[in-house]
Amino acid sequence: MHHARLIDRQIGAWDIVDSDWACLTDLQGRVGYRLWGVKGSVLRRGRETMKNCLDWVGLDYEVNPHREVFEYRIEIVGAKG
């Protein structure tokens, strides 16, 4: 597995995360969050923009719709101070 630093359009739309975890932060690394892969699910990253309409970035799990319980861990990250 590899770790990459992606910025803006490099993130893509709904790409599969091919790593143990993924993290989203502001460009200075001051605040963000990290999600880990969960067995039996697919972790995806995404970013989409539409002029004057929509601009978002995020991480998402794809899970079996018949699964009754899904647990995951989220870590808030950032520089202290």
C-alpha positions as CSV (number, residue, x, y, z in Angstrom):
1,M,0.0,0.0,0.0
2,H,1.2,3.5,-0.7
3,H,0.5,6.9,0.7
4,A,0.1,10.0,-1.5
5,R,-0.5,13.6,-0.9
6,L,-3.2,14.8,-3.3
7,I,-4.4,18.4,-3.7
8,D,-7.6,19.8,-5.3
9,R,-8.3,18.1,-8.6
10,Q,-5.8,15.3,-7.9
11,I,-8.3,13.8,-5.4
12,G,-10.8,12.7,-8.2
13,A,-14.4,11.8,-7.8
14,W,-15.2,8.7,-5.7
15,D,-11.8,7.0,-6.2
16,I,-11.1,3.9,-4.1
17,V,-8.5,4.5,-1.3
18,D,-5.7,2.0,-1.8
19,S,-4.2,2.4,1.6
20,D,-4.8,1.5,5.2
21,W,-6.3,5.0,5.9
22,A,-7.1,8.4,4.3
23,C,-6.8,11.8,5.8
24,L,-8.3,15.2,4.7
25,T,-6.8,18.4,6.0
26,D,-6.6,22.0,5.0
27,L,-3.5,22.9,3.0
28,Q,-1.5,23.9,6.1
29,G,-2.4,20.7,8.0
30,R,-4.1,22.7,10.8
31,V,-7.3,20.7,11.0
32,G,-8.7,17.6,9.4
33,Y,-9.8,14.0,9.9
34,R,-8.6,10.5,9.2
35,L,-10.6,7.3,8.5
36,W,-9.2,3.8,8.3
37,G,-10.3,1.0,6.0
38,V,-12.9,-1.3,7.5
39,K,-13.0,-5.0,6.6
40,G,-16.0,-5.7,4.4
41,S,-16.3,-2.1,3.1
42,V,-14.7,0.1,0.5
43,L,-13.2,3.5,1.5
44,R,-13.5,6.1,-1.1
45,R,-12.2,9.7,-1.5
46,G,-14.0,12.3,-3.5
47,R,-14.0,15.9,-4.7
48,E,-16.4,17.6,-7.0
49,T,-16.9,21.2,-8.2
50,M,-19.5,22.8,-10.3
51,K,-19.2,26.5,-11.1
52,N,-21.5,28.6,-8.8
53,C,-23.3,25.5,-7.5
54,L,-21.3,22.8,-5.6
55,D,-17.9,22.4,-4.1
56,W,-17.2,19.5,-1.7
57,V,-14.5,17.1,-0.7
58,G,-14.9,14.0,1.6
59,L,-14.3,10.4,2.5
60,D,-17.0,7.8,2.3
61,Y,-17.5,4.1,3.1
62,E,-19.4,1.9,0.7
63,V,-21.0,-1.0,2.7
64,N,-23.4,-3.8,2.0
65,P,-26.9,-2.4,2.2
66,H,-28.0,-5.6,4.2
67,R,-25.4,-5.0,6.9
68,E,-27.2,-4.0,10.1
69,V,-24.3,-2.6,12.0
70,F,-21.2,-0.7,10.7
71,E,-18.6,0.6,13.1
72,Y,-15.7,2.8,12.1
73,R,-13.1,5.0,13.8
74,I,-12.6,8.7,13.0
75,E,-9.6,10.7,14.2
76,I,-9.5,14.5,14.3
77,V,-6.1,15.7,13.3
78,G,-4.2,19.0,13.3
79,A,-1.5,21.0,14.8
80,K,-1.9,22.0,18.5
81,G,-1.6,25.5,19.6
